[in-house]
Amino acid sequence: MSLFPPTREEALARIALVRPAEYARTRNALNGAVTQLSPYITHGFVSLPEMLEGVRSQHTVNSQDKFLFELGWREYYRHVWQHRGDGIFESLHEGVLPDAAYSNEIPFDILHACTGVAAIDMAVSTLYTTGYLHNHARMWLASYMVHLRKVHWRVGADWLYGHLLDGDLASNHLSWQWVAGTGSNKPYLFNAENVARFAPEAWHSSGSVIDTTYEVLDRMARRALPAKGQAQTLSNSIEIPALMSSPSTSLNIRTPNSNVAKGRDVWLVHPWSLGELPADLPKDSLVIGIFVSDFHRNWPWDEKRWLFVQSRMAELTSECWYGDRLSIELALQEAKQVGGVSEAHIAAWLPSSGMYRSQPALFPNVERRCDSFSKWWQLVSK
Ligand SMILES: Cc1cc2nc3c(=O)[nH]c(=O)nc-3n(C[C@H](O)[C@H](O)[C@H](O)COP(=O)(O)OP(=O)(O)OC[C@H]3O[C@@H](n4cnc5c(N)ncnc54)[C@H](O)[C@@H]3O)c2cc1C
């Protein structure tokens, strides 16, 4: 069974299990008290305010709490995306080396989890099997790829995005930039000792390239030469799950159809708004689930994620469409009115005739762009 059942009940059950004090104490460990709520948050099963309210109903959470601080990182990355737009897909500033020093290809042994560095092979195989990685494992994987193997952060970020159930363009791409040093003022480096401190034994990487000091790692990061990988013929290599730019046809998906929507009050749901339907929808509203191909062509997902999203969408409505922006817009032209929730991944592709509510946020909107999390945090956590 999947580690992430695609239901709202599961998300609420996980919220009820959050223990902020234990979270603060243990969150850096792979078996620490992290919430594993990210797939549900990314896809809007629950909103951040709803999540915090659920936790606060049982625990005290103040503005200095680590748990709140981490939720802050998610909203901060949204803030950066809102201000920089597609600029987040390019290096925000020069990193350790010029962009051209990094490769646009991910080496075979990383993709197939046979680098011989246990922490990296465990991270890749866990990612492919579950669609989830602990934050520390994401940092190790990104750091190894960028600083030791000289893979350009953007290439790594695109690859990871496709395999995560919680793939979020802002959190993912900006976290890669933070690790790479193009979105922060120094590269993030880690060694075997750090892995041994925070991960179970199967991840320990003594005797590998990362079993060294931070001084050596820093020199390696600043040198254009990639660290050696493994030959391509290792027998323990694993398959890469295929990425798909359209939904799985095993769940009822149709092409946009104007006959269905004609004269109706339509409420759109999409992959980033899979929470409860609003209580104030007009009676007899028609709920339509949409997948906009313009987005998915650029950002394919693996099958686990499609099934996660489609299963929840099927709970909300039996009318699910897959089509390009124009065909969805045309099919909704004669609807009485169209509404839904806007979200940054899909905002540009929603039918222009609709009236959209914004996603509830945890912190106040900051008009002026903040280039550092701490400045932003000072403003929002007052
Ligand atoms: C290279 C890299 C790629 C990442 N890609 C993504 C991504 O695509 N989607 C994504 O949601 N997060 C991403 N993160 C951030 C973080 O790793 C995940 O949010 C977290 O691991 C999710 O697990 P959790 O729900 O158990 O987190 P918890 O530790 O339980 O945190 C609770 C929630 O707070 C938020 N959060 C926690 N830490 C961070 C953080 N550092 N940055 C942003 N939000 C955070 C998430 O919404 C998370 O669900 C990435 C981090 C790195 C280093």
The ligand as an ORCA input file, in Angstrom:
! r2SCAN-3c Opt
* xyz 0 1
  C      16.515     19.869     -2.812
  C      15.185     20.090     -2.112
  C      13.997     19.973     -2.819
  C      12.774     20.195     -2.191
  N      11.609     20.083     -2.920
  C      10.405     20.305     -2.318
  C       9.195     20.190     -3.068
  O       9.181     19.947     -4.274
  N       8.029     20.382     -2.399
  C       7.987     20.682     -1.060
  O       6.882     20.827     -0.494
  N       9.119     20.827     -0.357
  C      10.326     20.630     -0.933
  N      11.485     20.740     -0.191
  C      11.394     21.192      1.215
  C      11.291     20.059      2.258
  O      12.285     19.112      2.025
  C       9.940     19.359      2.236
  O       8.895     20.286      2.307
  C       9.788     18.407      3.421
  O      10.839     17.507      3.443
  C       8.458     17.685      3.302
  O       8.362     16.670      4.277
  P       7.406     16.831      5.530
  O       6.020     17.155      5.098
  O       7.575     15.600      6.367
  O       8.056     18.085      6.232
  P       7.960     18.636      7.733
  O       9.338     18.812      8.218
  O       7.027     17.845      8.531
  O       7.394     20.114      7.528
  C       6.005     20.418      7.468
  C       5.737     21.213      6.214
  O       6.493     22.436      6.240
  C       6.953     22.751      4.925
  N       8.429     22.691      4.916
  C       9.225     22.056      5.804
  N      10.520     22.277      5.512
  C      10.548     23.042      4.401
  C      11.590     23.600      3.621
  N      12.882     23.438      3.922
  N      11.249     24.328      2.531
  C       9.945     24.539      2.203
  N       8.905     24.035      2.929
  C       9.209     23.292      4.016
  C       6.384     21.703      4.002
  O       5.163     22.152      3.477
  C       6.173     20.512      4.933
  O       5.185     19.605      4.496
  C      12.730     20.539     -0.805
  C      13.939     20.641     -0.100
  C      15.140     20.409     -0.729
  C      16.415     20.527      0.059
*
